Amino acid sequence: MAGVKRVIYTTCRPSMRFQDNRPRCMKTSEPVNPGDLYGVSKCFGEALGLYFAEQEGMPVIVLRTGALLPLTTAADPDNASLLHAFVSRRDLSPR
């Protein structure tokens, strides 16, 4: 695999469509349900990662990032509807 030791694939909310159109926490046991072609492409990437992990033994991490926002944006009360998916840069930084 050309010396690749691990793949980290970031995906996002469009890979899931909610029946009631309200955001909520997603569980890993829920099937994918893309709402548009962009979501379909993200689901394909997740499935490709699963293939490489199971068939090729390559470690693959799939991360659904949510809403990467500056802290000042998240702190603004007008943006409260985004907080269910809020991810800060610190959350995504290696420690």
Biopython code that builds the backbone (N, CA, C, O; Angstrom):
import numpy as np
from Bio.PDB.StructureBuilder import StructureBuilder

atoms = [
    (1, "MET", "N", (0.810, -1.204, 0.000)),
    (1, "MET", "CA", (0.000, 0.000, 0.000)),
    (1, "MET", "C", (0.847, 1.259, 0.000)),
    (1, "MET", "O", (0.490, 2.256, 0.628)),
    (2, "ALA", "N", (1.966, 1.212, -0.704)),
    (2, "ALA", "CA", (2.834, 2.377, -0.894)),
    (2, "ALA", "C", (3.321, 2.964, 0.426)),
    (2, "ALA", "O", (3.565, 4.167, 0.511)),
    (3, "GLY", "N", (3.465, 2.142, 1.444)),
    (3, "GLY", "CA", (3.996, 2.605, 2.722)),
    (3, "GLY", "C", (3.005, 3.329, 3.619)),
    (3, "GLY", "O", (3.392, 3.853, 4.663)),
    (4, "VAL", "N", (1.739, 3.368, 3.236)),
    (4, "VAL", "CA", (0.733, 4.033, 4.063)),
    (4, "VAL", "C", (0.465, 3.176, 5.296)),
    (4, "VAL", "O", (0.161, 1.989, 5.178)),
    (5, "LYS", "N", (0.579, 3.781, 6.485)),
    (5, "LYS", "CA", (0.385, 3.034, 7.730)),
    (5, "LYS", "C", (-1.039, 3.128, 8.269)),
    (5, "LYS", "O", (-1.526, 2.204, 8.921)),
    (6, "ARG", "N", (-1.696, 4.239, 7.994)),
    (6, "ARG", "CA", (-3.053, 4.443, 8.512)),
    (6, "ARG", "C", (-3.736, 5.522, 7.673)),
    (6, "ARG", "O", (-3.085, 6.452, 7.196)),
    (7, "VAL", "N", (-5.035, 5.393, 7.499)),
    (7, "VAL", "CA", (-5.816, 6.398, 6.781)),
    (7, "VAL", "C", (-6.816, 7.002, 7.760)),
    (7, "VAL", "O", (-7.485, 6.286, 8.505)),
    (8, "ILE", "N", (-6.906, 8.324, 7.746)),
    (8, "ILE", "CA", (-7.943, 9.024, 8.506)),
    (8, "ILE", "C", (-8.809, 9.731, 7.481)),
    (8, "ILE", "O", (-8.345, 10.607, 6.751)),
    (9, "TYR", "N", (-10.077, 9.338, 7.438)),
    (9, "TYR", "CA", (-11.026, 9.885, 6.455)),
    (9, "TYR", "C", (-12.048, 10.723, 7.205)),
    (9, "TYR", "O", (-12.749, 10.219, 8.082)),
    (10, "THR", "N", (-12.130, 11.994, 6.862)),
    (10, "THR", "CA", (-13.128, 12.838, 7.507)),
    (10, "THR", "C", (-14.359, 12.903, 6.631)),
    (10, "THR", "O", (-14.284, 13.107, 5.419)),
    (11, "THR", "N", (-15.462, 12.727, 7.264)),
    (11, "THR", "CA", (-16.743, 12.783, 6.592)),
    (11, "THR", "C", (-17.624, 13.740, 7.391)),
    (11, "THR", "O", (-17.132, 14.405, 8.304)),
    (12, "CYS", "N", (-18.884, 13.822, 7.076)),
    (12, "CYS", "CA", (-19.704, 14.844, 7.717)),
    (12, "CYS", "C", (-21.175, 14.439, 7.736)),
    (12, "CYS", "O", (-21.545, 13.340, 7.322)),
    (13, "ARG", "N", (-21.979, 15.335, 8.216)),
    (13, "ARG", "CA", (-23.396, 15.074, 8.405)),
    (13, "ARG", "C", (-24.170, 14.695, 7.136)),
    (13, "ARG", "O", (-25.135, 13.939, 7.251)),
    (14, "PRO", "N", (-23.814, 15.167, 5.934)),
    (14, "PRO", "CA", (-24.591, 14.770, 4.755)),
    (14, "PRO", "C", (-24.646, 13.267, 4.499)),
    (14, "PRO", "O", (-25.438, 12.812, 3.674)),
    (15, "SER", "N", (-23.814, 12.490, 5.196)),
    (15, "SER", "CA", (-23.913, 11.035, 5.032)),
    (15, "SER", "C", (-25.135, 10.484, 5.765)),
    (15, "SER", "O", (-25.475, 9.310, 5.614)),
    (16, "MET", "N", (-25.784, 11.314, 6.545)),
    (16, "MET", "CA", (-26.985, 10.902, 7.293)),
    (16, "MET", "C", (-28.108, 11.900, 7.020)),
    (16, "MET", "O", (-27.901, 13.110, 7.098)),
    (17, "ARG", "N", (-29.268, 11.403, 6.708)),
    (17, "ARG", "CA", (-30.455, 12.247, 6.559)),
    (17, "ARG", "C", (-31.410, 11.826, 7.655)),
    (17, "ARG", "O", (-31.611, 10.634, 7.886)),
    (18, "PHE", "N", (-31.989, 12.779, 8.319)),
    (18, "PHE", "CA", (-32.882, 12.480, 9.430)),
    (18, "PHE", "C", (-34.327, 12.574, 8.968)),
    (18, "PHE", "O", (-34.701, 13.508, 8.258)),
    (19, "GLN", "N", (-35.130, 11.612, 9.369)),
    (19, "GLN", "CA", (-36.525, 11.569, 8.934)),
    (19, "GLN", "C", (-37.282, 12.829, 9.321)),
    (19, "GLN", "O", (-38.054, 13.358, 8.522)),
    (20, "ASP", "N", (-37.069, 13.316, 10.536)),
    (20, "ASP", "CA", (-37.816, 14.491, 10.993)),
    (20, "ASP", "C", (-37.070, 15.795, 10.690)),
    (20, "ASP", "O", (-37.529, 16.877, 11.059)),
    (21, "ASN", "N", (-35.909, 15.685, 10.011)),
    (21, "ASN", "CA", (-35.116, 16.836, 9.604)),
    (21, "ASN", "C", (-34.552, 17.629, 10.776)),
    (21, "ASN", "O", (-34.104, 18.762, 10.601)),
    (22, "ARG", "N", (-34.570, 17.039, 11.969)),
    (22, "ARG", "CA", (-33.988, 17.706, 13.128)),
    (22, "ARG", "C", (-32.638, 17.068, 13.437)),
    (22, "ARG", "O", (-32.524, 15.843, 13.430)),
    (23, "PRO", "N", (-31.608, 17.881, 13.711)),
    (23, "PRO", "CA", (-30.314, 17.323, 14.065)),
    (23, "PRO", "C", (-30.393, 16.546, 15.379)),
    (23, "PRO", "O", (-31.156, 16.902, 16.277)),
    (24, "ARG", "N", (-29.607, 15.498, 15.476)),
    (24, "ARG", "CA", (-29.510, 14.729, 16.708)),
    (24, "ARG", "C", (-28.206, 13.955, 16.690)),
    (24, "ARG", "O", (-27.529, 13.899, 15.663)),
    (25, "CYS", "N", (-27.856, 13.369, 17.795)),
    (25, "CYS", "CA", (-26.637, 12.569, 17.855)),
    (25, "CYS", "C", (-26.824, 11.316, 17.019)),
    (25, "CYS", "O", (-27.891, 10.703, 17.032)),
    (26, "MET", "N", (-25.785, 10.943, 16.294)),
    (26, "MET", "CA", (-25.822, 9.745, 15.466)),
    (26, "MET", "C", (-25.134, 8.607, 16.206)),
    (26, "MET", "O", (-24.163, 8.823, 16.933)),
    (27, "LYS", "N", (-25.631, 7.425, 16.022)),
    (27, "LYS", "CA", (-25.030, 6.235, 16.608)),
    (27, "LYS", "C", (-24.296, 5.468, 15.519)),
    (27, "LYS", "O", (-24.694, 5.492, 14.354)),
    (28, "THR", "N", (-23.226, 4.790, 15.904)),
    (28, "THR", "CA", (-22.461, 4.031, 14.920)),
    (28, "THR", "C", (-23.256, 2.860, 14.361)),
    (28, "THR", "O", (-22.929, 2.343, 13.293)),
    (29, "SER", "N", (-24.295, 2.439, 15.071)),
    (29, "SER", "CA", (-25.096, 1.308, 14.600)),
    (29, "SER", "C", (-26.149, 1.706, 13.565)),
    (29, "SER", "O", (-26.778, 0.839, 12.959)),
    (30, "GLU", "N", (-26.345, 3.006, 13.360)),
    (30, "GLU", "CA", (-27.353, 3.458, 12.397)),
    (30, "GLU", "C", (-26.846, 3.307, 10.966)),
    (30, "GLU", "O", (-25.683, 3.602, 10.687)),
    (31, "PRO", "N", (-27.704, 2.851, 10.059)),
    (31, "PRO", "CA", (-27.274, 2.747, 8.659)),
    (31, "PRO", "C", (-27.113, 4.137, 8.047)),
    (31, "PRO", "O", (-27.739, 5.102, 8.486)),
    (32, "VAL", "N", (-26.272, 4.217, 7.037)),
    (32, "VAL", "CA", (-26.124, 5.496, 6.344)),
    (32, "VAL", "C", (-27.422, 5.808, 5.604)),
    (32, "VAL", "O", (-28.170, 4.906, 5.228)),
    (33, "ASN", "N", (-27.668, 7.076, 5.408)),
    (33, "ASN", "CA", (-28.894, 7.510, 4.750)),
    (33, "ASN", "C", (-28.624, 8.866, 4.109)),
    (33, "ASN", "O", (-29.088, 9.887, 4.616)),
    (34, "PRO", "N", (-27.879, 8.895, 3.002)),
    (34, "PRO", "CA", (-27.491, 10.179, 2.414)),
    (34, "PRO", "C", (-28.686, 10.936, 1.853)),
    (34, "PRO", "O", (-29.634, 10.346, 1.333)),
    (35, "GLY", "N", (-28.616, 12.254, 1.972)),
    (35, "GLY", "CA", (-29.697, 13.099, 1.491)),
    (35, "GLY", "C", (-29.449, 13.693, 0.120)),
    (35, "GLY", "O", (-30.356, 14.270, -0.480)),
    (36, "ASP", "N", (-28.223, 13.560, -0.388)),
    (36, "ASP", "CA", (-27.899, 14.098, -1.712)),
    (36, "ASP", "C", (-26.666, 13.361, -2.250)),
    (36, "ASP", "O", (-26.117, 12.484, -1.582)),
    (37, "LEU", "N", (-26.240, 13.726, -3.462)),
    (37, "LEU", "CA", (-25.111, 13.028, -4.072)),
    (37, "LEU", "C", (-23.803, 13.263, -3.321)),
    (37, "LEU", "O", (-22.938, 12.388, -3.302)),
    (38, "TYR", "N", (-23.651, 14.423, -2.709)),
    (38, "TYR", "CA", (-22.466, 14.669, -1.895)),
    (38, "TYR", "C", (-22.449, 13.682, -0.724)),
    (38, "TYR", "O", (-21.402, 13.118, -0.404)),
    (39, "GLY", "N", (-23.591, 13.474, -0.093)),
    (39, "GLY", "CA", (-23.692, 12.496, 0.989)),
    (39, "GLY", "C", (-23.390, 11.086, 0.505)),
    (39, "GLY", "O", (-22.766, 10.301, 1.218)),
    (40, "VAL", "N", (-23.834, 10.763, -0.711)),
    (40, "VAL", "CA", (-23.530, 9.448, -1.289)),
    (40, "VAL", "C", (-22.014, 9.281, -1.423)),
    (40, "VAL", "O", (-21.480, 8.215, -1.117)),
    (41, "SER", "N", (-21.321, 10.326, -1.877)),
    (41, "SER", "CA", (-19.869, 10.229, -2.033)),
    (41, "SER", "C", (-19.190, 10.034, -0.680)),
    (41, "SER", "O", (-18.194, 9.316, -0.592)),
    (42, "LYS", "N", (-19.707, 10.656, 0.366)),
    (42, "LYS", "CA", (-19.142, 10.479, 1.700)),
    (42, "LYS", "C", (-19.384, 9.053, 2.195)),
    (42, "LYS", "O", (-18.501, 8.455, 2.812)),
    (43, "CYS", "N", (-20.560, 8.508, 1.934)),
    (43, "CYS", "CA", (-20.857, 7.120, 2.320)),
    (43, "CYS", "C", (-19.936, 6.151, 1.580)),
    (43, "CYS", "O", (-19.477, 5.164, 2.154)),
    (44, "PHE", "N", (-19.667, 6.436, 0.303)),
    (44, "PHE", "CA", (-18.757, 5.594, -0.464)),
    (44, "PHE", "C", (-17.371, 5.605, 0.175)),
    (44, "PHE", "O", (-16.736, 4.558, 0.300)),
    (45, "GLY", "N", (-16.907, 6.771, 0.574)),
    (45, "GLY", "CA", (-15.597, 6.867, 1.228)),
    (45, "GLY", "C", (-15.546, 6.072, 2.519)),
    (45, "GLY", "O", (-14.537, 5.431, 2.812)),
    (46, "GLU", "N", (-16.621, 6.107, 3.294)),
    (46, "GLU", "CA", (-16.684, 5.331, 4.529)),
    (46, "GLU", "C", (-16.640, 3.830, 4.213)),
    (46, "GLU", "O", (-15.940, 3.071, 4.884)),
    (47, "ALA", "N", (-17.384, 3.414, 3.197)),
    (47, "ALA", "CA", (-17.402, 1.997, 2.809)),
    (47, "ALA", "C", (-16.034, 1.563, 2.284)),
    (47, "ALA", "O", (-15.598, 0.442, 2.547)),
    (48, "LEU", "N", (-15.363, 2.430, 1.553)),
    (48, "LEU", "CA", (-14.032, 2.121, 1.048)),
    (48, "LEU", "C", (-13.056, 1.943, 2.213)),
    (48, "LEU", "O", (-12.202, 1.057, 2.186)),
    (49, "GLY", "N", (-13.189, 2.785, 3.226)),
    (49, "GLY", "CA", (-12.360, 2.636, 4.418)),
    (49, "GLY", "C", (-12.601, 1.306, 5.107)),
    (49, "GLY", "O", (-11.657, 0.654, 5.553)),
    (50, "LEU", "N", (-13.865, 0.899, 5.198)),
    (50, "LEU", "CA", (-14.199, -0.390, 5.801)),
    (50, "LEU", "C", (-13.583, -1.530, 4.996)),
    (50, "LEU", "O", (-13.061, -2.485, 5.572)),
    (51, "TYR", "N", (-13.642, -1.437, 3.672)),
    (51, "TYR", "CA", (-13.042, -2.455, 2.817)),
    (51, "TYR", "C", (-11.542, -2.591, 3.104)),
    (51, "TYR", "O", (-11.045, -3.697, 3.319)),
    (52, "PHE", "N", (-10.826, -1.461, 3.106)),
    (52, "PHE", "CA", (-9.386, -1.520, 3.334)),
    (52, "PHE", "C", (-9.058, -2.035, 4.735)),
    (52, "PHE", "O", (-8.065, -2.740, 4.916)),
    (53, "ALA", "N", (-9.865, -1.698, 5.708)),
    (53, "ALA", "CA", (-9.620, -2.188, 7.065)),
    (53, "ALA", "C", (-9.818, -3.697, 7.145)),
    (53, "ALA", "O", (-8.990, -4.406, 7.718)),
    (54, "GLU", "N", (-10.908, -4.186, 6.572)),
    (54, "GLU", "CA", (-11.219, -5.617, 6.681)),
    (54, "GLU", "C", (-10.440, -6.490, 5.696)),
    (54, "GLU", "O", (-9.991, -7.578, 6.060)),
    (55, "GLN", "N", (-10.275, -6.032, 4.464)),
    (55, "GLN", "CA", (-9.663, -6.869, 3.432)),
    (55, "GLN", "C", (-8.142, -6.713, 3.349)),
    (55, "GLN", "O", (-7.435, -7.662, 3.009)),
    (56, "GLU", "N", (-7.656, -5.541, 3.653)),
    (56, "GLU", "CA", (-6.225, -5.273, 3.503)),
    (56, "GLU", "C", (-5.502, -5.127, 4.841)),
    (56, "GLU", "O", (-4.275, -5.038, 4.887)),
    (57, "GLY", "N", (-6.282, -5.103, 5.941)),
    (57, "GLY", "CA", (-5.679, -4.987, 7.267)),
    (57, "GLY", "C", (-5.076, -3.627, 7.567)),
    (57, "GLY", "O", (-4.245, -3.503, 8.467)),
    (58, "MET", "N", (-5.482, -2.606, 6.827)),
    (58, "MET", "CA", (-4.965, -1.260, 7.051)),
    (58, "MET", "C", (-5.826, -0.547, 8.099)),
    (58, "MET", "O", (-7.049, -0.522, 7.963)),
    (59, "PRO", "N", (-5.226, 0.023, 9.125)),
    (59, "PRO", "CA", (-6.026, 0.785, 10.080)),
    (59, "PRO", "C", (-6.667, 2.002, 9.407)),
    (59, "PRO", "O", (-5.982, 2.792, 8.758)),
    (60, "VAL", "N", (-7.963, 2.142, 9.563)),
    (60, "VAL", "CA", (-8.708, 3.260, 8.986)),
    (60, "VAL", "C", (-9.562, 3.874, 10.078)),
    (60, "VAL", "O", (-10.282, 3.173, 10.789)),
    (61, "ILE", "N", (-9.475, 5.174, 10.202)),
    (61, "ILE", "CA", (-10.316, 5.918, 11.141)),
    (61, "ILE", "C", (-11.240, 6.792, 10.312)),
    (61, "ILE", "O", (-10.783, 7.570, 9.474)),
    (62, "VAL", "N", (-12.543, 6.664, 10.544)),
    (62, "VAL", "CA", (-13.515, 7.533, 9.873)),
    (62, "VAL", "C", (-14.051, 8.482, 10.931)),
    (62, "VAL", "O", (-14.553, 8.050, 11.969)),
    (63, "LEU", "N", (-13.944, 9.767, 10.665)),
    (63, "LEU", "CA", (-14.343, 10.789, 11.629)),
    (63, "LEU", "C", (-15.401, 11.679, 11.009)),
    (63, "LEU", "O", (-15.136, 12.383, 10.035)),
    (64, "ARG", "N", (-16.596, 11.648, 11.569)),
    (64, "ARG", "CA", (-17.642, 12.594, 11.149)),
    (64, "ARG", "C", (-17.460, 13.849, 11.976)),
    (64, "ARG", "O", (-17.744, 13.870, 13.174)),
    (65, "THR", "N", (-16.984, 14.888, 11.324)),
    (65, "THR", "CA", (-16.481, 16.046, 12.051)),
    (65, "THR", "C", (-17.536, 16.956, 12.655)),
    (65, "THR", "O", (-17.244, 17.634, 13.640)),
    (66, "GLY", "N", (-18.707, 17.005, 12.134)),
    (66, "GLY", "CA", (-19.687, 17.943, 12.670)),
    (66, "GLY", "C", (-19.409, 19.347, 12.185)),
    (66, "GLY", "O", (-19.012, 19.541, 11.036)),
    (67, "ALA", "N", (-19.614, 20.336, 13.052)),
    (67, "ALA", "CA", (-19.437, 21.736, 12.681)),
    (67, "ALA", "C", (-18.174, 22.272, 13.345)),
    (67, "ALA", "O", (-18.172, 22.569, 14.540)),
    (68, "LEU", "N", (-17.109, 22.395, 12.573)),
    (68, "LEU", "CA", (-15.858, 22.948, 13.072)),
    (68, "LEU", "C", (-16.000, 24.461, 13.079)),
    (68, "LEU", "O", (-16.008, 25.101, 12.027)),
    (69, "LEU", "N", (-16.112, 25.027, 14.278)),
    (69, "LEU", "CA", (-16.377, 26.458, 14.417)),
    (69, "LEU", "C", (-15.367, 27.112, 15.351)),
    (69, "LEU", "O", (-14.864, 26.463, 16.268)),
    (70, "PRO", "N", (-15.063, 28.389, 15.128)),
    (70, "PRO", "CA", (-14.265, 29.116, 16.111)),
    (70, "PRO", "C", (-15.066, 29.238, 17.420)),
    (70, "PRO", "O", (-16.296, 29.272, 17.402)),
    (71, "LEU", "N", (-14.365, 29.302, 18.528)),
    (71, "LEU", "CA", (-15.050, 29.408, 19.829)),
    (71, "LEU", "C", (-15.944, 30.640, 19.895)),
    (71, "LEU", "O", (-17.009, 30.592, 20.510)),
    (72, "THR", "N", (-15.531, 31.742, 19.272)),
    (72, "THR", "CA", (-16.345, 32.958, 19.314)),
    (72, "THR", "C", (-17.679, 32.748, 18.602)),
    (72, "THR", "O", (-18.705, 33.267, 19.041)),
    (73, "THR", "N", (-17.670, 31.996, 17.515)),
    (73, "THR", "CA", (-18.912, 31.697, 16.798)),
    (73, "THR", "C", (-19.811, 30.809, 17.639)),
    (73, "THR", "O", (-21.019, 31.033, 17.710)),
    (74, "ALA", "N", (-19.230, 29.805, 18.276)),
    (74, "ALA", "CA", (-20.010, 28.879, 19.103)),
    (74, "ALA", "C", (-20.599, 29.589, 20.321)),
    (74, "ALA", "O", (-21.671, 29.218, 20.798)),
    (75, "ALA", "N", (-19.904, 30.605, 20.823)),
    (75, "ALA", "CA", (-20.377, 31.313, 22.020)),
    (75, "ALA", "C", (-21.515, 32.293, 21.718)),
    (75, "ALA", "O", (-22.197, 32.745, 22.638)),
    (76, "ASP", "N", (-21.723, 32.619, 20.461)),
    (76, "ASP", "CA", (-22.774, 33.567, 20.077)),
    (76, "ASP", "C", (-24.142, 32.905, 20.210)),
    (76, "ASP", "O", (-24.387, 31.879, 19.575)),
    (77, "PRO", "N", (-25.042, 33.469, 21.023)),
    (77, "PRO", "CA", (-26.371, 32.868, 21.211)),
    (77, "PRO", "C", (-27.157, 32.679, 19.913)),
    (77, "PRO", "O", (-28.026, 31.810, 19.842)),
    (78, "ASP", "N", (-26.865, 33.477, 18.892)),
    (78, "ASP", "CA", (-27.557, 33.326, 17.607)),
    (78, "ASP", "C", (-27.183, 32.026, 16.900)),
    (78, "ASP", "O", (-27.861, 31.615, 15.959)),
    (79, "ASN", "N", (-26.113, 31.379, 17.346)),
    (79, "ASN", "CA", (-25.651, 30.142, 16.724)),
    (79, "ASN", "C", (-25.971, 28.905, 17.559)),
    (79, "ASN", "O", (-25.361, 27.854, 17.363)),
    (80, "ALA", "N", (-26.905, 29.017, 18.472)),
    (80, "ALA", "CA", (-27.232, 27.897, 19.367)),
    (80, "ALA", "C", (-27.652, 26.648, 18.599)),
    (80, "ALA", "O", (-27.427, 25.536, 19.076)),
    (81, "SER", "N", (-28.252, 26.802, 17.433)),
    (81, "SER", "CA", (-28.709, 25.636, 16.671)),
    (81, "SER", "C", (-27.543, 24.810, 16.117)),
    (81, "SER", "O", (-27.747, 23.677, 15.681)),
    (82, "LEU", "N", (-26.324, 25.362, 16.128)),
    (82, "LEU", "CA", (-25.163, 24.644, 15.622)),
    (82, "LEU", "C", (-24.451, 23.827, 16.698)),
    (82, "LEU", "O", (-23.604, 22.993, 16.379)),
    (83, "LEU", "N", (-24.783, 24.057, 17.958)),
    (83, "LEU", "CA", (-24.011, 23.465, 19.043)),
    (83, "LEU", "C", (-24.140, 21.956, 19.155)),
    (83, "LEU", "O", (-23.276, 21.319, 19.757)),
    (84, "HIS", "N", (-25.195, 21.357, 18.592)),
    (84, "HIS", "CA", (-25.332, 19.897, 18.654)),
    (84, "HIS", "C", (-24.190, 19.199, 17.920)),
    (84, "HIS", "O", (-23.868, 18.050, 18.222)),
    (85, "ALA", "N", (-23.583, 19.883, 16.964)),
    (85, "ALA", "CA", (-22.523, 19.283, 16.160)),
    (85, "ALA", "C", (-21.188, 20.001, 16.344)),
    (85, "ALA", "O", (-20.251, 19.760, 15.584)),
    (86, "PHE", "N", (-21.089, 20.871, 17.331)),
    (86, "PHE", "CA", (-19.897, 21.694, 17.517)),
    (86, "PHE", "C", (-18.652, 20.851, 17.783)),
    (86, "PHE", "O", (-18.661, 19.943, 18.615)),
    (87, "VAL", "N", (-17.594, 21.169, 17.063)),
    (87, "VAL", "CA", (-16.277, 20.570, 17.269)),
    (87, "VAL", "C", (-15.283, 21.724, 17.216)),
    (87, "VAL", "O", (-15.305, 22.528, 16.284)),
    (88, "SER", "N", (-14.420, 21.803, 18.208)),
    (88, "SER", "CA", (-13.407, 22.860, 18.200)),
    (88, "SER", "C", (-12.110, 22.327, 17.598)),
    (88, "SER", "O", (-11.939, 21.116, 17.455)),
    (89, "ARG", "N", (-11.208, 23.221, 17.251)),
    (89, "ARG", "CA", (-9.900, 22.808, 16.743)),
    (89, "ARG", "C", (-9.163, 21.973, 17.790)),
    (89, "ARG", "O", (-8.455, 21.026, 17.449)),
    (90, "ARG", "N", (-9.332, 22.325, 19.056)),
    (90, "ARG", "CA", (-8.679, 21.558, 20.121)),
    (90, "ARG", "C", (-9.190, 20.116, 20.153)),
    (90, "ARG", "O", (-8.430, 19.191, 20.439)),
    (91, "ASP", "N", (-10.491, 19.927, 19.858)),
    (91, "ASP", "CA", (-11.053, 18.565, 19.826)),
    (91, "ASP", "C", (-10.387, 17.699, 18.762)),
    (91, "ASP", "O", (-10.270, 16.486, 18.931)),
    (92, "LEU", "N", (-9.953, 18.314, 17.674)),
    (92, "LEU", "CA", (-9.390, 17.567, 16.554)),
    (92, "LEU", "C", (-7.866, 17.534, 16.545)),
    (92, "LEU", "O", (-7.267, 16.951, 15.642)),
    (93, "SER", "N", (-7.231, 18.154, 17.541)),
    (93, "SER", "CA", (-5.781, 18.191, 17.596)),
    (93, "SER", "C", (-5.228, 16.965, 18.307)),
    (93, "SER", "O", (-5.798, 16.503, 19.296)),
    (94, "PRO", "N", (-4.112, 16.437, 17.801)),
    (94, "PRO", "CA", (-3.476, 15.308, 18.509)),
    (94, "PRO", "C", (-2.935, 15.809, 19.842)),
    (94, "PRO", "O", (-2.499, 16.953, 19.967)),
    (95, "ARG", "N", (-2.974, 14.943, 20.811)),
    (95, "ARG", "CA", (-2.490, 15.333, 22.155)),
    (95, "ARG", "C", (-1.241, 14.630, 22.503)),
    (95, "ARG", "O", (-0.698, 14.836, 23.588)),
]
sb = StructureBuilder()
sb.init_structure("model")
sb.init_model(0)
sb.init_chain("A")
sb.init_seg("    ")
for serial, (resi, resn, name, xyz) in enumerate(atoms, 1):
    if name == "N":
        sb.init_residue(resn, " ", resi, " ")
    sb.init_atom(name, np.array(xyz, "f"), 0.0, 1.0, " ", f" {name:<3s}", serial, name[0])
structure = sb.get_structure()
